[in-house]
Amino acid sequence: MSSQCTVDVDPGVCRLHSTITATMDDEGNIAYQGKAECKHVQELLAKIGTISPMEEFTKPINKTKVYETAGDCLPHAACPVPCGMVKAMEAAAGLGLKRDVIIKIS
């Protein structure tokens, strides 16, 4: 039985909104789909492929498939999309709760 989680990412200054859904298949792998106004996030979604959440969560953040692929596609290190993708994967895999993440800048 598959499960899924959708995240809406408002990245701030660039205003290039993304809506990304992580769906877990019957084998326990995650696939991403989404809409992104940013061409770099579109490239990330096209390149990411399927991911094993259990493998991802045993790696340091900079060695995960999400962040390695993001490093190849995204020109801005502060982009919150990869974090949103990891949070969606976590919730879709049943390894975390569907709770909002907030970053406030003052």
N, C-alpha and C positions, 0 to 999 in steps of 0.2 A: 504494500500500500504506500503510495507516494504522499509526501507532505511538502508544503512549500511555505515560503515567507517572502514578502515583498517589502522593500525599503524604498522610500522616497528621499533623495538626497538633494538638499538645497546647499550648494557648495559655498555660498557667500558672494564675494565680490564678482566673480565671473558670471554669475547668474545662469549658468548652463545646467539646468535641472536634469536629474536622472531618476528613473524608476526602474528598479532591478528586482527580478524575482529569482530566488534560488529554489529549485525543486529537487527533492531527493527521490531517486528511483527505487525500484524494488531490490536492487543490489546494494543500496546504501550510498550511491554516488550522487553528487550534486551537479546539476547543470544550471547555467545562468541564461536568462533571457531578459531583455529590457529595452527601454527607449532612453536615449541620451541625446541631449542637445549638443554635447561636446564630441567632436570627431575623434578625440583621443580615447574617450570612454567607449565610444562605439568600436574602436579598434580593440580595446581591452576585452570587451564582450565577445567579439568575433574570434579572438585568439585563445581565450581561456580554456575552452573544452570542458570536459568533466573532471571532477575533483573528488577524491576520497576524503571526507571530513576527518576520519580517524587518523589518516596520515598527516593532514594539515595541522591538526592540533598537537602533534608530537614534535613539530619543528619550531625553531625560533622564527619570529615574525618576518625577518628578512629572507628566510629560506622557503617560505610558503609559496605555492603556485600563484596565489592571488597577488602577493606583493612582488614576486619576481616578474610576473607578466606585467603588472602595473609599472614596474621600473623600466620595462622595455617600451611602454606605450604612453605613459603620462609624463608631461614635461614639468609638472609642478608638484614638488614633494609634499605640500600641505593639502593636496586634494583628499577630501574625506570619502570618496567613492570606494577605495579598497577596504577601508574599515567597515563601511556599510555592507559590502559584499561578504566579508567575513562574519559579521553579525547575522546576516540573512542565512548564511550557510549553517551557522551554529544553531539557529532557531529551527530551520527546516530539518536538520538532522536530529532534533530533539535533545540537543546538548546545552541548550540555553533557552531562556524565556524570551518571548516577544515583548521587549520593553524598549521605549525610546531612549536614544542616546542624545545628549544635548551638549553642545560646545557653545558657550557664551563668551563673546569677546567684548571687553570694555576698555 
